[in-house]
Amino acid sequence: MLFHTPGGSIELNVTSLFIAGWTGRDMAAVNHHIEELKELGVAPPSTVPLYYRGSSNLLLQANKIQALSEGSSGEAEPFVVLSDGKYWLGLGSDHTDRPLEAFSVAHSKQNCAKPVADTVWPLEEVTDHLDQLELKSWIKEEGEWIAYQEGTLASIRPLKELIDGIDLPENGGMLCGTLPAIGGVRGAVAFRMELNDPVLGRKITTEYEIETLPVVA
């Protein structure tokens, strides 16, 4: 995939994809969420954080995706890639099939495309102020964009900790966890997300539509 960087365009070939889950820094909040999901039939994670695997071809840069379930929804997440020994930071959506989560979280993640923005920054440029980066998303409901997620990376475990947790391999990409949904997790016809760097005065943004495919038997 081709990405824009502060120094020009770069091709990043991601051959292995990791999806970090349960990455909140507030363990009390993480445990509370685990208990909430257990009541909905979602099995608790075997470890916290937990690194799910996904096919690297799920990653795409597109303004539209197709999903089999009306209950699928996006999640704005920091996206880290290791290429030629250098770490890059971007923005991606861990779009997930929610009804399938009750059967298997891993399967629910593998069942959906993972849209990523076409811009990345050298991770080293933001290392000293990572916690100040602002992550936001919106969903389109009844023709209007509604705030869906908002917070800073201070709510997510330090990215270096997540990277070291799996020893991210060369040409590896990782979605690094997300923030709570305002008003609850739900599907929408479109998803917009943003990673804002208030220190260096720049943003990474992208959005995409979701086409729901019919379930036939």
trRosetta pair geometry for C-beta under 8 A, 3 or more apart (Angstrom, degrees):
i j d omega theta_ij theta_ji phi_ij phi_ji
1 11 7.2 155 77 -153 32 61
1 12 5.8 -24 64 64 84 83
1 13 7.7 155 16 -90 62 39
1 14 7.2 -5 15 8 111 102
1 59 6.9 -94 -32 129 145 114
1 60 7.8 -179 -96 -133 130 32
1 61 5.8 129 -152 -15 122 117
1 116 7.3 66 146 73 168 127
1 118 7.8 -133 164 -121 108 74
2 9 5.8 1 -175 -174 100 116
2 10 7.5 156 -153 80 57 33
2 11 5.7 -34 -96 -97 65 69
2 61 7.9 -82 55 20 68 158
2 118 7.1 13 97 -156 72 103
3 9 6.9 156 81 -154 41 65
3 10 5.5 -24 64 64 92 83
3 11 7.7 152 17 -100 77 20
3 12 5.7 15 0 3 124 115
3 88 7.4 103 99 163 162 152
3 90 6.8 -93 -137 -88 139 138
3 118 5.8 -173 -123 -178 56 54
3 119 6.2 127 -170 -121 88 17
3 120 4.6 15 166 7 147 104
4 8 7.9 -107 -150 159 59 22
4 9 5.8 -41 -101 -98 52 71
4 118 5.9 58 5 130 94 86
4 119 4.6 -32 67 -105 97 77
4 120 7.6 152 73 24 48 60
5 8 6.2 -4 62 61 91 40
5 9 7.0 147 17 -108 83 19
5 10 5.4 25 -9 1 129 116
5 88 7.5 -81 -102 -134 120 122
5 119 7.3 149 -80 -159 39 67
5 120 5.8 -26 -91 74 88 77
5 121 6.8 139 -142 -106 78 34
5 122 7.1 68 -162 -36 121 78
6 121 6.5 47 -20 -126 107 78
6 122 7.3 -72 30 3 114 96
6 125 7.4 98 9 -73 148 171
10 83 7.7 141 153 94 125 151
10 88 7.8 -161 85 -92 145 154
10 120 7.5 -74 58 55 120 118
12 81 5.2 38 -173 148 143 158
12 83 5.1 -113 -129 -57 87 154
12 88 6.7 -104 -93 44 146 152
12 120 7.2 49 -26 2 150 157
12 171 8.0 162 -179 -132 73 68
12 173 7.8 97 146 -78 123 116
13 83 7.3 118 39 -120 65 118
13 171 5.7 -27 95 -137 80 116
14 17 6.4 61 152 -74 120 83
14 56 5.1 -170 119 -156 88 115
14 59 5.8 25 70 37 140 161
14 81 6.0 -90 -85 -126 107 115
14 171 6.0 165 -126 175 32 73
14 172 7.0 49 -148 -165 82 15
14 173 3.9 -6 -137 -20 135 125
15 56 5.5 -93 -163 -47 19 173
15 171 4.5 29 18 132 101 126
15 172 7.5 -57 60 -78 70 48
16 53 7.8 -50 -172 -144 89 98
16 56 5.9 -69 -81 -63 13 119
16 169 6.0 36 49 58 142 119
16 171 6.8 94 18 107 84 83
16 172 4.7 -30 73 -111 102 80
16 173 7.3 169 85 26 51 67
17 53 7.0 111 85 -166 70 57
17 54 4.4 -56 102 73 121 89
17 55 6.6 20 34 96 127 18
17 56 4.6 164 -24 -92 103 60
17 58 6.5 -110 53 45 173 108
17 59 6.4 -178 -92 -35 135 112
17 114 7.4 152 -162 37 148 157
17 172 7.6 167 -84 -161 25 66
17 173 5.3 -18 -110 70 69 96
17 174 7.5 152 -163 -89 52 41
17 175 7.7 24 -174 -5 96 94
18 51 5.0 -21 -166 -170 112 106
18 52 7.2 137 -166 73 56 48
18 53 6.5 -37 -107 -103 59 56
18 54 7.5 160 -102 22 12 85
18 166 5.7 162 -130 82 164 173
18 168 7.1 -121 22 -112 142 88
18 172 6.5 22 -3 179 109 110
18 173 7.2 -178 29 92 71 47
18 174 4.3 -17 72 -107 102 89
18 175 7.4 -159 98 31 56 64
19 51 7.2 136 65 -164 43 53
19 52 4.3 -27 66 67 101 102
19 53 7.4 -175 18 -83 87 7
19 54 5.3 58 -22 -14 118 122
19 94 5.8 114 -149 -125 118 124
19 109 5.4 -170 79 -179 168 151
19 114 7.9 -139 -91 -99 117 146
19 174 7.3 -179 -81 -155 25 63
19 175 4.9 2 -124 55 70 110
20 23 5.1 57 135 -63 111 131
20 49 5.4 13 -171 160 96 138
20 50 7.5 145 -156 78 51 42
20 51 5.6 -24 -98 -104 66 71
20 52 7.8 -164 -75 23 16 75
20 162 5.2 -9 -106 -156 166 124
20 165 7.7 90 -116 71 121 139
20 174 5.9 44 -21 178 105 109
20 175 6.5 -157 27 93 74 59
20 176 5.1 10 46 -137 131 39
20 177 5.1 -57 102 -42 101 88
21 45 6.6 -176 102 -93 115 139
21 49 6.4 158 77 -169 43 87
21 50 4.9 -24 64 66 98 92
21 51 7.7 177 19 -87 75 23
21 52 6.0 48 -11 -12 118 109
21 105 7.0 63 -118 154 175 140
21 177 6.6 140 -119 -100 24 83
22 30 5.6 85 -163 -158 84 119
22 34 7.4 36 -117 -72 121 106
22 45 5.1 -92 -21 -3 153 160
22 48 4.6 -93 133 -130 134 87
22 49 5.0 173 84 -128 82 62
22 50 5.5 56 30 13 119 91
22 177 7.5 -90 55 -115 19 118
23 49 4.8 30 -89 -108 69 134
23 156 5.2 20 124 -155 111 86
23 157 4.8 -108 -175 15 84 105
23 162 6.4 11 -133 -93 127 127
23 176 6.3 174 170 162 175 64
23 177 2.9 -97 46 -75 135 158
23 178 7.9 99 49 14 111 42
24 27 7.4 165 99 -79 94 34
24 29 5.6 -95 141 87 153 110
24 30 4.6 -175 59 -68 116 99
24 33 7.7 110 6 13 147 142
24 155 6.3 -36 -137 163 79 80
24 156 6.7 -67 -106 -107 39 47
24 157 7.4 66 101 -33 8 81
24 177 7.1 -163 -48 174 51 137
25 154 7.2 -60 12 157 151 55
25 155 6.2 -147 20 -170 104 31
25 156 6.6 85 -28 131 92 5
25 157 5.6 152 -78 -78 74 54
26 29 4.0 44 104 16 115 115
26 30 6.6 162 92 -17 61 84
26 155 7.3 -34 -2 -151 103 74
27 30 5.2 -49 -143 36 40 116
27 31 6.1 40 157 -19 69 103
27 48 7.7 109 -131 127 94 145
28 31 5.9 -53 -148 37 29 109
28 32 6.4 32 151 -22 62 107
29 32 5.5 -52 -147 34 33 115
29 33 6.4 34 154 -19 64 104
30 33 5.8 -57 -153 36 30 110
30 34 6.5 35 149 -23 64 104
30 48 6.3 113 149 -158 143 142
31 34 5.5 -48 -148 31 35 116
31 35 6.6 34 153 -18 64 103
32 35 5.8 -56 -154 36 32 110
32 36 6.5 35 148 -22 65 104
33 36 5.4 -49 -148 33 36 115
33 37 6.4 31 155 -16 66 105
33 180 8.0 -142 -92 -97 132 102
34 37 6.0 -59 -151 38 29 107
34 38 6.5 37 150 -28 64 103
34 44 5.0 52 -172 -125 112 100
34 45 7.0 -91 -115 14 118 87
35 38 5.5 -46 -148 26 34 117
35 39 7.0 37 153 -20 61 99
36 39 6.0 -57 -165 29 34 111
36 40 7.1 18 145 -8 64 107
37 40 5.4 -61 -154 42 44 108
37 42 3.8 -53 166 63 103 125
37 44 7.4 136 82 -87 110 61
37 101 7.7 -81 -158 144 117 128
38 41 7.7 77 -176 -52 32 9
38 42 6.6 -91 -77 66 31 68
38 43 7.7 48 -109 -126 73 22
38 44 5.9 -7 -76 -53 107 94
40 102 6.6 -109 136 -92 82 101
41 102 4.1 26 104 -144 117 105
42 101 5.1 -13 -108 141 115 102
42 102 5.7 -85 -74 -99 65 50
42 105 6.6 70 -164 -64 105 100
43 104 7.7 -7 26 -112 122 48
43 105 7.2 -121 58 -13 87 102
45 48 5.7 111 86 -72 133 75
45 49 7.9 -48 153 -167 162 34
45 50 4.2 -140 -160 -29 128 143
45 105 7.7 -41 -86 37 80 158
46 50 6.5 106 48 -110 74 125
47 50 5.3 136 70 -88 74 81
49 157 6.4 -110 -39 10 134 152
49 162 6.7 -13 55 -114 160 89
49 165 6.6 31 61 168 112 170
49 177 7.1 -82 -132 -69 136 131
51 165 6.8 170 -49 117 127 112
51 166 5.1 111 -107 -73 169 131
51 174 7.8 -47 -139 -133 106 115
52 105 6.9 -118 -86 120 140 98
52 106 5.1 -175 -140 -113 112 78
52 109 5.5 78 129 53 154 158
53 106 7.5 21 47 -150 67 111
54 58 5.3 -53 155 23 117 147
54 109 5.7 -96 -84 130 121 107
54 110 5.5 -169 -126 -96 81 69
54 114 7.0 86 128 -28 155 140
55 58 5.1 114 75 -24 82 96
55 110 6.6 81 0 -145 93 91
56 59 6.1 -34 -179 12 57 112
56 173 7.1 112 -129 32 93 115
58 110 7.3 -124 -72 -145 145 48
58 112 7.3 69 -158 99 119 44
58 113 5.5 -178 -169 -133 72 43
58 114 4.7 60 130 7 102 100
59 92 7.4 -51 -127 -130 94 137
59 113 7.9 140 -93 -170 10 74
59 114 5.2 -36 -93 77 55 105
59 116 5.7 3 -160 -7 95 125
59 173 6.6 34 -72 83 154 160
60 65 7.5 138 69 -95 129 104
60 113 5.6 -32 26 -170 121 119
60 114 7.2 128 20 68 70 55
60 115 6.1 -44 76 -104 77 57
60 116 7.2 150 70 21 27 83
61 115 7.1 93 -117 -156 31 74
61 116 6.0 -58 -81 71 75 76
61 117 7.5 45 -123 -180 97 12
61 118 5.1 71 -144 -77 140 93
61 206 7.9 -104 -146 -137 79 151
62 65 6.2 116 88 -66 126 75
62 113 7.6 -20 43 151 130 150
62 115 6.0 -106 52 -114 77 104
62 208 6.2 63 101 -121 72 127
63 207 7.0 32 -140 92 82 66
63 208 5.2 -169 -161 -115 33 70
63 209 6.6 36 146 9 72 87
64 208 5.8 -180 -77 -168 24 88
64 209 4.5 -13 -110 59 83 95
64 210 7.7 -179 -155 -75 64 21
64 211 6.4 38 180 -16 107 106
65 95 6.6 145 83 54 161 175
65 112 7.4 67 149 -173 141 85
65 113 4.4 -149 -141 57 131 133
65 115 6.1 -122 -43 -49 128 111
65 208 5.8 46 -6 151 93 137
65 209 7.6 180 27 85 58 51
65 210 5.9 -16 68 -112 86 64
65 211 7.2 -160 96 27 39 79
66 113 7.6 76 46 -4 56 126
66 210 7.7 128 -112 -164 22 57
66 211 4.8 -32 -106 72 73 102
66 212 7.8 152 -159 -96 64 12
66 213 5.5 53 177 -39 106 112
67 72 4.0 -96 169 33 153 160
67 95 7.0 -121 -83 155 131 125
67 97 6.8 179 -168 -89 109 86
67 111 7.9 76 -148 131 84 91
67 112 5.6 6 -114 -118 106 101
67 113 7.7 -117 -75 20 83 88
67 210 5.6 -13 12 -166 119 105
67 211 7.3 151 22 76 67 49
67 212 6.0 -34 74 -108 83 59
67 213 6.8 -167 87 12 30 89
68 72 7.6 101 53 -37 54 130
68 97 6.9 4 58 -113 94 129
68 111 6.9 -77 30 171 117 113
68 212 7.7 53 175 -161 11 66
68 213 5.1 -42 -107 64 52 107
68 215 6.1 83 174 -83 94 86
69 72 4.8 120 75 -36 94 90
69 97 4.7 104 21 -146 140 92
69 98 6.9 -160 124 41 141 70
69 99 5.4 -158 -150 27 142 113
69 100 6.8 -137 -42 -19 155 100
69 111 7.7 45 -2 130 117 135
69 187 7.8 -145 119 -83 83 144
69 212 7.3 -76 101 -140 20 99
69 215 7.4 39 -92 -60 58 122
70 187 5.9 -180 157 64 57 169
70 212 5.1 36 -91 -141 66 150
71 97 7.0 73 85 -170 88 56
71 98 4.1 -104 143 59 107 109
71 99 4.6 106 54 -29 145 93
71 187 5.4 -141 -142 -36 25 126
72 95 6.1 38 169 172 111 94
72 96 6.4 -178 -149 90 75 36
72 97 5.0 -36 -93 -100 94 52
72 98 6.3 -177 -97 0 30 82
72 112 5.6 147 -149 -96 132 138
72 187 5.7 72 64 -109 45 113
72 210 6.7 -165 88 -163 112 142
72 212 7.7 173 30 -104 109 90
73 95 7.0 -158 105 -146 25 67
73 96 6.5 -20 60 57 66 80
73 98 6.0 32 10 -40 101 120
73 139 7.7 -32 -148 -99 100 140
73 181 7.8 6 145 -96 146 151
73 185 5.8 166 66 -177 158 86
73 186 6.1 126 -89 98 144 21
73 187 4.8 -126 -71 -90 88 52
73 188 6.8 71 -124 8 87 81
73 191 7.6 133 -169 -85 60 132
74 93 4.2 -32 -156 -167 103 130
74 94 7.6 122 -164 63 53 44
74 95 4.9 -31 -100 -94 64 80
74 115 7.7 -32 -122 41 120 112
74 137 6.7 -157 108 -169 115 147
74 139 7.4 169 42 -91 108 98
74 188 7.7 -57 15 44 100 106
74 191 3.7 83 9 -147 153 162
74 193 7.1 -131 146 -46 134 121
74 208 7.9 141 -83 58 143 103
74 210 7.8 -145 -39 -57 102 130
75 93 6.0 135 58 -161 47 67
75 94 4.4 -27 62 57 115 90
75 95 7.2 -174 17 -74 74 32
75 96 6.6 23 -8 -3 118 112
75 137 7.7 -139 -155 -15 25 167
75 149 7.6 86 -148 -48 57 157
75 178 4.1 -76 176 -76 110 163
76 91 6.9 -17 -161 -169 88 101
76 93 6.1 -31 -88 -98 44 77
76 135 5.5 165 121 177 120 102
76 136 6.9 -6 79 90 172 21
76 137 3.9 -170 -25 -54 128 120
76 149 5.5 -164 33 69 115 143
76 178 6.2 120 69 -133 52 103
76 179 7.2 -14 69 26 96 99
76 193 3.8 166 -104 -136 114 127
76 194 7.6 -17 -143 34 149 41
76 195 7.7 178 176 -60 114 82
77 91 7.5 147 77 -157 43 56
77 92 5.6 -31 68 73 92 78
77 93 6.9 137 17 -109 88 26
77 94 5.4 41 -5 -15 141 103
77 135 7.7 27 -109 -153 21 143
77 175 4.5 60 104 -171 146 92
77 176 5.6 165 174 49 102 62
77 177 6.0 147 -135 67 111 22
77 178 4.9 -72 -79 -74 91 84
78 89 6.3 -34 -166 -158 103 97
78 90 7.7 129 -169 75 55 39
78 91 6.9 -52 -118 -102 37 56
78 92 7.9 19 130 28 15 82
78 133 7.8 77 -88 104 119 144
78 135 7.1 -88 -48 -88 81 132
78 153 6.4 46 -45 -111 137 120
78 156 7.1 -178 11 87 121 164
78 159 6.4 -83 116 -95 151 123
78 175 7.6 142 80 -156 48 48
78 176 4.3 -23 72 43 96 128
78 177 7.7 1 36 52 91 67
78 195 6.9 99 -98 -111 71 139
79 89 7.2 126 73 -166 55 47
79 90 4.2 -37 73 77 108 87
79 91 5.7 -151 12 -63 108 2
79 92 3.7 87 -69 -6 133 109
79 116 5.6 111 -131 -130 178 114
79 117 7.9 171 30 31 137 86
79 120 7.8 -92 90 -105 101 102
79 173 6.6 0 -177 -174 93 103
79 174 7.3 169 -153 84 51 44
79 175 5.7 -21 -102 -98 78 62
79 176 7.1 -156 -80 -3 27 93
80 87 6.1 -16 -166 -165 102 102
80 88 7.0 152 -155 77 51 51
80 89 5.9 -19 -99 -102 71 63
80 90 7.7 175 -76 27 26 71
80 123 6.8 36 -131 -82 100 134
80 159 6.1 142 -63 -170 142 121
80 162 7.8 142 19 95 147 117
80 163 6.4 -88 124 -83 159 107
80 168 7.0 -68 113 -117 117 169
80 173 7.0 164 87 -154 49 54
80 174 5.0 -10 58 57 96 94
80 176 6.1 65 -5 -51 107 121
81 87 7.2 150 79 -153 44 52
81 88 4.7 -14 60 57 94 103
81 90 6.9 20 -3 8 108 114
81 120 6.8 -47 32 -128 119 155
81 171 7.9 -11 -171 -149 92 32
81 172 7.3 179 -145 92 54 44
81 173 4.7 -15 -98 -102 84 84
81 174 7.9 178 -75 19 43 64
82 85 7.4 2 -177 -120 92 13
82 86 7.3 160 -152 77 56 32
82 87 5.6 -26 -97 -95 71 68
82 88 7.8 -177 -79 17 25 76
82 163 7.9 116 -56 -148 120 117
82 168 5.1 142 -13 124 135 114
82 169 7.0 -176 69 103 135 28
82 170 5.8 -104 117 -116 109 37
82 171 6.9 -63 85 -13 77 18
82 172 5.3 17 38 51 107 83
82 173 8.0 -156 19 -75 65 43
83 86 6.1 -32 71 61 66 82
83 88 6.6 -1 22 -3 108 119
83 170 7.3 92 -115 -165 32 72
83 171 6.2 65 -102 -89 72 55
84 170 7.8 81 -55 -149 21 106
85 170 7.4 -20 -61 -108 52 103
86 122 6.8 -52 174 -133 116 94
86 123 8.0 170 169 24 71 96
87 122 7.4 91 84 -166 63 58
87 123 3.9 -26 109 16 108 139
87 124 7.2 121 62 -33 97 77
87 163 7.3 -25 -115 -116 140 155
88 120 4.1 32 168 160 118 136
88 121 6.9 151 -161 73 72 32
88 122 6.3 -55 -108 -104 65 37
88 123 6.2 -146 -107 -30 11 87
89 120 6.2 150 72 -162 35 81
89 121 5.1 -25 63 63 94 86
89 122 7.6 21 16 117 88 13
89 123 4.7 113 -32 -92 103 76
89 126 6.3 -71 40 43 156 133
89 159 7.6 -16 -104 -153 115 170
89 195 8.0 -148 145 148 102 158
90 116 6.0 50 124 -176 134 109
90 117 5.7 -164 179 62 102 94
90 119 6.5 158 -129 93 95 50
90 120 4.0 -55 -67 -97 101 85
90 121 7.5 155 -77 15 54 65
90 195 7.7 160 173 25 34 153
90 204 6.3 -168 -155 -172 61 163
91 116 6.8 147 88 -158 50 67
91 117 4.3 31 64 8 100 126
91 119 7.7 17 21 68 102 84
91 193 6.0 -176 164 118 123 117
91 194 7.5 -34 -148 -158 163 13
91 195 4.4 -156 -79 -12 124 123
91 204 4.6 166 -4 112 128 125
91 205 7.7 -3 69 -87 159 19
91 206 6.7 168 94 18 117 107
92 114 5.7 23 176 164 121 99
92 115 6.7 170 -154 95 70 46
92 116 4.0 -28 -99 -101 94 83
92 117 7.2 -127 -73 5 50 73
92 175 5.2 -99 82 -102 126 102
93 114 6.4 -175 79 -159 61 59
93 115 5.0 14 38 58 112 88
93 116 7.6 -155 16 -76 67 45
93 137 7.9 107 -106 -115 105 139
93 191 6.2 95 -127 122 158 142
93 193 6.1 178 -72 -13 102 150
93 208 7.5 -133 26 31 151 123
94 109 6.5 -31 -176 -134 100 104
94 114 6.2 -6 -110 -124 42 104
94 175 4.8 138 -68 148 106 156
94 178 6.6 -123 33 -40 120 127
95 112 4.2 -124 108 142 94 133
95 113 6.1 14 56 75 135 59
95 114 6.2 -166 24 -99 87 47
95 115 6.7 58 -22 9 124 88
95 191 7.5 -176 -94 26 105 163
95 210 7.7 171 -146 -101 137 120
96 101 6.9 44 157 -65 119 111
96 108 5.2 43 -173 139 92 101
96 109 5.5 -31 -113 -93 94 61
96 111 7.9 73 -157 59 47 94
96 112 5.8 -148 -95 29 19 143
97 100 4.0 31 110 20 115 122
97 101 7.2 179 96 -34 64 74
97 107 7.9 -57 61 122 123 74
97 108 4.5 -139 65 -153 82 75
97 109 7.9 -133 24 -52 80 21
97 111 4.2 -23 -6 84 138 133
97 112 5.5 173 -36 -39 82 110
98 101 5.6 -34 -159 -1 41 118
98 108 6.9 75 -87 -162 15 134
98 185 6.5 158 -108 135 136 123
98 187 7.2 -127 10 -53 130 96
99 102 6.8 -42 -180 14 46 107
99 108 7.9 173 69 -117 42 114
100 103 5.5 -54 -169 39 59 110
100 104 6.9 -36 157 55 86 68
100 107 5.6 -116 161 107 119 99
100 108 3.9 164 92 -96 101 84
100 111 5.7 70 42 10 169 157
101 104 7.5 -106 -147 82 29 25
101 105 5.4 30 -143 -97 80 63
101 108 4.3 -5 -71 -43 63 166
103 107 6.2 -43 100 61 106 138
103 108 7.5 141 58 -51 86 95
104 107 3.8 69 82 12 116 108
104 108 6.5 179 91 -15 60 82
105 108 5.6 -56 -148 34 32 114
105 109 6.6 29 156 -18 66 104
106 109 6.1 -59 -155 35 29 107
106 110 6.4 24 153 -15 65 111
107 110 5.6 -59 -144 41 34 110
107 111 6.2 42 156 -34 66 108
108 111 5.8 -52 -150 23 28 118
108 112 7.7 2 161 -2 57 107
109 112 7.0 -80 -162 39 32 93
114 175 6.7 -116 -159 -52 136 140
115 191 7.9 151 49 79 139 119
115 206 6.7 -154 146 123 114 133
115 208 4.9 -148 -89 -14 171 153
116 206 7.5 84 144 39 26 163
117 193 7.6 -122 -52 84 114 103
117 195 7.7 -135 15 16 154 110
117 204 4.9 126 106 168 161 104
117 205 6.6 137 -121 85 136 16
117 206 3.9 -165 -100 -19 82 126
118 206 7.0 120 1 -85 74 127
119 204 4.6 -155 79 -123 116 98
120 204 7.7 43 -88 -107 30 145
121 125 5.5 -101 165 59 108 127
121 126 6.1 66 113 -17 137 121
121 197 7.5 54 -38 -42 169 150
121 202 7.6 129 -81 96 133 136
121 204 7.5 -122 -19 -49 102 125
122 125 4.7 93 75 -11 91 105
123 126 6.5 -79 -162 48 42 91
123 127 6.3 65 147 -63 76 91
123 159 7.3 -138 -150 110 126 146
124 127 5.6 -23 -141 -15 37 121
125 200 7.1 24 154 -61 110 161
126 129 6.1 -84 -165 64 66 78
126 130 5.6 97 136 -84 93 67
126 133 6.4 39 -179 -60 136 125
126 197 6.2 -101 -109 -119 124 128
126 199 7.7 143 -129 55 80 126
126 200 7.3 -93 -90 -1 88 132
127 130 6.1 -11 -143 -39 29 108
129 132 4.5 -33 173 30 95 121
129 133 7.2 119 122 -39 81 77
129 197 7.7 98 98 -155 118 90
129 199 4.7 55 104 -21 166 158
130 133 5.9 -38 -165 2 44 114
130 153 5.4 -81 156 93 80 142
130 158 7.2 90 92 -140 147 74
130 159 6.3 -128 -160 7 152 114
131 152 6.1 57 169 141 58 121
131 153 5.6 -128 -119 82 34 86
131 154 3.9 60 -162 -77 98 88
132 152 6.2 -49 -145 -153 20 133
132 153 7.7 -14 42 38 23 96
132 154 7.6 46 -62 -39 34 107
132 197 7.8 72 103 -148 95 57
132 198 6.1 -102 152 47 109 104
132 199 5.9 81 96 -34 142 111
133 152 6.3 130 75 -157 45 79
133 153 4.7 28 63 -6 99 121
133 195 6.1 2 174 -174 115 90
133 196 6.8 159 -164 78 64 49
133 197 5.6 -26 -112 -95 88 66
133 198 7.9 180 -109 9 37 78
134 150 7.7 -6 -175 -161 97 72
134 151 7.5 -177 -148 105 65 24
134 152 5.5 -48 -97 -97 56 73
134 194 7.7 -3 107 113 91 97
134 195 7.3 154 80 -159 53 42
134 196 4.2 -15 60 59 105 104
134 197 8.0 -161 23 -67 79 23
134 198 6.5 62 -10 -29 116 106
135 149 6.7 -36 125 127 92 114
135 150 7.5 173 92 -139 59 29
135 151 6.0 -13 59 69 92 69
135 152 6.9 133 12 -126 82 20
135 153 6.4 99 -22 -63 115 71
135 178 7.8 -153 142 -146 146 61
135 179 6.0 159 93 -15 121 129
135 193 7.7 -12 -170 -170 78 99
135 194 7.5 162 -153 87 38 59
135 195 5.8 -8 -102 -106 69 72
135 196 8.0 -158 -66 22 27 76
136 147 7.5 -58 -165 -142 102 89
136 149 6.2 169 -152 92 36 74
136 150 4.9 18 -114 -105 85 73
136 193 6.9 164 92 -154 53 55
136 194 4.7 -7 61 58 98 101
136 196 7.1 22 6 -5 112 112
137 148 4.7 -53 101 71 91 109
137 149 4.2 34 35 38 99 104
137 150 7.9 -140 30 -58 56 58
137 191 6.6 -11 -172 -173 115 89
137 192 6.4 157 -159 87 63 54
137 193 4.3 -19 -102 -101 91 80
137 194 7.3 178 -80 18 46 69
138 145 4.4 29 155 -178 139 99
138 146 6.1 151 -162 69 84 35
138 147 5.8 -49 -104 -99 83 34
138 148 5.5 149 -124 3 22 99
138 191 7.6 156 82 -158 51 45
138 192 4.5 -7 56 60 96 107
138 193 7.7 -167 21 -73 64 42
139 145 7.4 157 79 -149 24 57
139 146 5.7 -26 64 59 74 93
139 148 4.6 83 -9 -64 95 139
139 186 7.5 172 96 84 173 89
139 188 3.6 177 -175 -35 115 168
139 190 6.9 148 -160 82 55 56
139 191 5.8 -19 -105 -103 73 66
139 192 7.6 -169 -78 23 27 76
140 143 6.9 -6 -179 -132 100 11
140 144 6.9 160 -151 77 64 27
140 145 5.7 -37 -93 -90 70 59
140 146 7.4 143 -111 11 19 82
140 188 5.6 134 53 167 58 118
140 189 5.4 -66 83 65 110 89
140 190 3.9 29 13 52 128 103
140 191 7.7 -110 3 -57 84 32
140 192 7.7 83 -41 -12 89 103
141 144 6.2 -31 70 63 66 80
141 146 5.1 -6 24 -2 113 133
141 188 6.0 -80 -66 -126 77 108
141 189 8.0 144 -89 17 39 92
145 192 6.3 -11 -138 23 124 140
146 183 7.9 -28 146 25 128 152
147 150 6.1 -12 -174 -33 116 123
147 182 5.7 5 117 54 88 156
148 181 5.8 -31 177 -148 82 82
148 182 5.7 -164 -156 39 24 95
148 183 7.6 -79 -126 42 59 105
148 188 7.9 -96 -85 -19 145 150
148 191 7.8 -60 37 -136 162 82
149 178 6.8 -63 -139 176 157 101
149 179 4.6 126 -167 76 111 110
149 180 7.1 163 -123 82 86 38
149 181 6.0 -55 -73 -106 87 50
149 182 6.5 -167 -77 -8 33 91
149 193 7.9 4 56 -119 119 92
150 179 7.1 -135 52 118 19 155
150 182 6.9 21 13 -42 95 129
151 154 7.8 -120 161 54 95 79
151 155 4.8 -3 150 0 138 145
151 179 4.4 167 31 -127 127 146
151 180 7.9 76 -24 33 141 77
152 155 6.3 126 71 -5 58 91
153 156 5.2 -56 -160 41 63 108
153 159 7.4 -21 -179 -39 133 103
155 179 5.9 63 91 -108 146 95
156 159 7.7 40 114 -64 114 71
156 176 6.3 80 167 131 143 103
156 177 4.9 154 -138 88 115 121
156 178 7.7 56 -89 -32 122 5
156 179 7.6 -83 -53 -67 100 76
157 161 5.1 -97 158 79 108 129
157 162 5.6 125 94 -52 113 98
157 177 7.0 77 26 25 89 158
158 161 4.4 90 70 1 91 107
158 162 7.2 -167 94 -5 49 83
159 162 5.5 -55 -150 38 39 111
159 163 6.1 41 152 -21 70 105
159 176 5.9 -25 -116 -140 87 157
160 163 5.5 -52 -144 38 33 113
160 164 6.1 29 157 -15 66 108
161 164 6.0 -57 -143 41 26 107
161 165 6.3 40 152 -37 60 105
162 165 5.4 -46 -150 19 31 122
162 166 7.7 -4 164 8 59 97
162 174 6.8 172 138 137 114 146
162 176 5.4 104 110 -140 168 98
162 177 7.4 -138 -102 -5 149 115
163 166 7.3 -87 -169 47 28 81
163 167 7.9 59 153 -107 63 17
163 168 4.8 -57 -154 -5 79 123
163 174 7.1 -177 -97 37 66 153
164 167 6.7 21 -156 -75 40 54
166 172 8.0 -156 111 164 121 154
166 174 7.3 157 47 -94 139 140
168 172 4.5 -162 -176 87 81 136
168 174 5.9 -91 -109 -23 125 129
169 172 4.3 109 59 -37 68 126
181 184 5.8 -3 98 135 115 12
181 185 4.6 135 22 -76 154 56
181 186 7.3 164 154 12 150 70
183 186 7.4 -49 113 9 97 124
187 210 7.3 -122 -170 96 97 156
188 191 6.2 126 72 -68 118 76
188 210 6.9 107 87 29 58 130
189 209 6.4 -16 155 -152 73 84
189 210 6.0 -151 -159 53 31 87
190 207 6.4 32 171 172 104 107
190 208 6.8 -169 -150 100 73 36
190 209 4.7 -37 -98 -105 89 61
190 210 6.6 -166 -83 7 34 80
191 207 6.4 -175 95 -151 47 70
191 208 5.9 -6 57 58 88 77
191 210 6.8 56 -9 -32 102 111
192 205 7.5 2 -176 -170 90 96
192 206 7.6 -167 -146 102 58 38
192 207 3.8 -17 -103 -102 77 113
193 205 7.1 177 93 -145 50 56
193 206 6.3 -5 57 61 86 72
193 207 7.1 158 14 -87 60 61
194 203 5.8 -20 -165 -170 101 116
194 204 7.0 154 -156 82 50 53
194 205 4.7 -6 -105 -101 82 88
195 203 6.7 153 80 -159 51 62
195 204 4.4 3 52 52 102 102
195 205 7.7 -158 27 -67 60 50
196 202 7.9 176 -152 95 52 38
196 203 4.8 -18 -104 -106 69 93
197 200 4.7 -6 128 47 127 94
197 201 7.0 -47 96 14 86 16
197 202 5.1 5 52 58 113 76
197 203 7.0 -162 20 -78 72 43
198 201 7.2 29 -161 -79 31 49
